[in-house]
């Protein structure tokens, strides 16, 4: 599992168009946006490679001027219920 968040700056004239494309991307969710073009997103994917590909794809969305990752969490190990309780 991979969860990350990013702040995007999008040209204000293309904000609606870009946001529509962002929410159509698998695993991408918009949490906040301003009229000035700042958009906060999270990206949730099953593995690190898919997350990296999605992050790279953010740069290709029309109107996106910059993307800055602000948080990233990755956990490749599957924890079972018995491991959690120490059995």
Secondary structure, 3 states (H helix, E strand, C coil): CEEEEEEEEECHHHHHHHHHHHHHCCCEEEEEECCCCEEEEEEEECCHHHHHHHHHHHCCCCCEEEEEEEEEEECCCCCCHHHHCCC
